[in-house]
Amino acid sequence: MSYSIIKNISYHLPSEIIENKDLAQLFPKNSEETIYKSFGIKKRHIRLPNQTGSDLAFKAAECFFEENLDFDKSKIDFLIFCTEGLDYKAPTSSSVLHYRLGLNENCGCIDMPMGCAGYVYGLSLANAMIVSGNATNVLLLVSDIPSSVIHSQDFDLRCIFGDAGAATLIQASEVKGIGSFVFGNDGEGAKNLIVERGSTRSPIDREWIELYQNEPGYLAHGKMEMNGLEIARFSLQRVPKLLEETLKKNNLTFDEIDLFVFHQASKFILSALKRKCKIPKEKFYEFYENVGNTVSCSIPIALKNAQLEGKLKKGDKLMLLGFGVGYTWGGTIVEWV
Amino acid sequence: MNMQEFISIIEEEFDEVEKETLTPTSSFRQMEGWSSMHALILIALIDNHFDVLLTGEELRVLDTIQDLYDLLVSKKA
């Protein structure tokens, strides 16, 4: 039986940048310093007008191929694309990406419209395809464009979120680089983080366009609403349990984990979780200062930067936990190769 | 945890609050620059020290440090 490994990761950040001084200018009650103090974020990258999730994923994939010249992309036999900003109702965006990237015809394509837990779920699908013998090289593309659904006057959301795309190659291997998964869901929390309009249940209407006529694109993709307090409560309640369950499922002890890489939700949530789970500072990786919360991209971006900083050694055991919108959560262990 | 210790951990957590200025009758809502962010910080602080995760609603109806302390004591009883 074959196992799977994370072979490599690349990511792409769009070129438009919003710094704290820009936000302080737009929201004069808040200074550059207080924004940094509250959110721990210096800047967020924002998509160019009309750039979609698949455009950022495409750039991330191109970046991956450039950084891994020895890898022959025609070997990719499965493409998973995770985003909450799909291009069309039909066809799948992965199908369009497959064509744009010039991948082999014998390659399955699937979309996964998931958010904060999307990367962990994507890894689980990739791992399942490989372990079951149905694929050997899975390209997992994740991208999110939260800026497209944030109202221009929503201070908190504009401070917290950033857009990005990331590409991960998962390969068949003799080494068990991806461990067992824990999944969970509580749809009662749906209302606490939601993009309510702009899809099938409640499409936008004339009234909506009139209401948001001064917003870019009339907020036609919908408008994100977040109950920050409930999201924080959910995280504090659920993530410590998820951590324990993920250890148990993988027969590991807390001390055997070399690095904890959580979804980079926010400075507040991560600090509270680090404290509650009693994770030593040097084992808790945080990467949001220059990108914000990039939804499904936050874990691969953090992993890549941990790698660049020399924090990942061969054989290290990493705990990846994704949690948020849904509510949905998932955890796994990655052994770095 | 007695009331004095409870007050100290709150003063410790909130940079805006001068040490040894809070009393049981102090209203936490009247604290300098009180915002929804502070409510969050307070909920996380209480969760960490008491293992009680208050809801926003529970916090909303309280006013003073004594109210908060009494609720925690009753929840832990």
Chai-1 contact restraints between the chains, C-beta under 6 A:
chainA,res_idxA,chainB,res_idxB,connection_type,confidence,min_distance_angstrom,max_distance_angstrom,comment,restraint_id
A,L229,B,L40,contact,1.0,0.0,6.0,A-B,restraint_1
A,L229,B,G56,contact,1.0,0.0,6.0,A-B,restraint_2
A,A232,B,L40,contact,1.0,0.0,6.0,A-B,restraint_3
A,R233,B,L53,contact,1.0,0.0,6.0,A-B,restraint_4
A,L236,B,D47,contact,1.0,0.0,6.0,A-B,restraint_5
A,Q237,B,L53,contact,1.0,0.0,6.0,A-B,restraint_6
A,A272,B,A44,contact,1.0,0.0,6.0,A-B,restraint_7
A,R275,B,N48,contact,1.0,0.0,6.0,A-B,restraint_8
A,K276,B,N48,contact,1.0,0.0,6.0,A-B,restraint_9
